[in-house]
Amino acid sequence: MATQRIIDFLAQNRPEGPCLVVDLDVIQRNYETFTRALPDSRIFYAVKANPAPEVLSLLADLGSNFDTASVPEIEMAMAAGASAERISFGNTIKKERDIARAYALGVRLFAVDCVEEVEKIARVAPASRVFCRILTDGFGAEWPLSRKFGCAPTMALDVLQHAHHLGLDAYGVSFHVGSQQCNLDAWNTALGEAAMIFRTLAEKGITLRMVNMGGGFPTRYLRDVPKTEAYGAAIVDALHDHFGNHMPETIIEPGRGMVGDAGVIKAEVVLISRKHEDDPVRWVYLDIGKFGGLAETMDEAIRYPITTIHDGGAVAPCVLAGPTCDSADVMYEKKPYDLPIALTIGDEVLIEATGAYTTTYASVAFNGFSPLAAYII
Ligand SMILES: *Cc1c(COP(=O)(O)O)cnc(C)c1O
């Protein structure tokens, strides 16, 4: 939530327009919490969650590795001080040219989820490790990723065997249980499948060594979420259950859980109105919406806590919308959002826990609005 440093920064600088303020101290604490919760796992920060150079530099200095999705993200991680050995090209959908560029930069760790992608890597990045992503159902996740990435576990056997036969290092298995995953058991099922793949391939003489357990660690929005320590304990238990004395190397790739609660967006109420005289629901229009960085309100999936100077007073339900001339730019309508009755046009509001998936989700200049400004303090 808004730390004193963020509140002081906003009071002293009074930045004009909507902006994100990120407190690096919170990110440092989150990093340290992850290392304590899962001491035997290496951390690969998912760069896409917030790629601000200051964030990447802090994490590089703390010893983090980086999960990247494109050559520019690889270059950003390297510019922040990470050497190529600390970078994973974790997107399963890559142009062969980009695989070659990543390889030329020194990257040797690649995600795949089909034989077609394995063949690209074998052609242009031959001395590489590959890990195969398996599908999960995303059950329990508020921002599921289920269908697009990964293959059935039985197909992963063929993918990894194919990699091995083409001379690549068949290194392991990855999965992502879905973002904002509030079910501690979500990792258990996927780890069981990973262990099955390890055992089956061992019988064929292929020794996998690594399980990439992905992201999914939540940020606290309106509802309480389990602590990182609880996730760590559940994951370590599941690893012991499924791998016993043959513990693999493990990786986690937190994005949201690393930076989500480190940022706050300051926004302004542009208009409050009603659609007819006795409409019980007010429409509150902010100077930020779906196109200004709050894309994760799509389908009302992520409900951000919003604080105002009137908190504590009586509240009433509102439809919350952005300022652009697109009718999709409505954040909460199916489930209206309670805001103080005293809220007025011109008030500033703080949209909390917005450190992840906001700045990079802002459009470039839709309706002439600037992309979301960010201050990293
Ligand atoms: C987006 C992404 C992550 C981060 O997910 P969070 O739920 O934000 O922690 C991790 N790994 C991969 C491969 C991703 O695409």
The ligand as an SDF file (V2000), in Angstrom:
LIG
                    3D

 15 15  0  0  0  0  0  0  0  0999 V2000
    4.2060  -13.3390  -16.7980 C   0  0  0  0  0  0  0  0  0  0  0  0
    5.0850  -14.4780  -16.4520 C   0  0  0  0  0  0  0  0  0  0  0  0
    5.5320  -14.6580  -15.1540 C   0  0  0  0  0  0  0  0  0  0  0  0
    5.1170  -13.7610  -14.0120 C   0  0  0  0  0  0  0  0  0  0  0  0
    3.8670  -14.1120  -13.5580 O   0  0  0  0  0  0  0  0  0  0  0  0
    3.2480  -13.4360  -12.2400 P   0  0  0  0  0  0  0  0  0  0  0  0
    1.9480  -14.1070  -12.0910 O   0  0  0  0  0  0  0  0  0  0  0  0
    3.1750  -11.9810  -12.4880 O   0  0  0  0  0  0  0  0  0  0  0  0
    4.1810  -13.7550  -11.1170 O   0  0  0  0  0  0  0  0  0  0  0  0
    6.3830  -15.7020  -14.8990 C   0  0  0  0  0  0  0  0  0  0  0  0
    6.7790  -16.5450  -15.8800 N   0  0  0  0  0  0  0  0  0  0  0  0
    6.3680  -16.4080  -17.1440 C   0  0  0  0  0  0  0  0  0  0  0  0
    6.8630  -17.3500  -18.1770 C   0  0  0  0  0  0  0  0  0  0  0  0
    5.4980  -15.3910  -17.4760 C   0  0  0  0  0  0  0  0  0  0  0  0
    5.0780  -15.2590  -18.7360 O   0  0  0  0  0  0  0  0  0  0  0  0
  1  2  1  0
  2  3  1  0
  2 14  2  0
  3  4  1  0
  3 10  2  0
  4  5  1  0
  5  6  1  0
  6  7  2  0
  6  8  1  0
  6  9  1  0
 10 11  1  0
 11 12  2  0
 12 13  1  0
 12 14  1  0
 14 15  1  0
M  END
$$$$
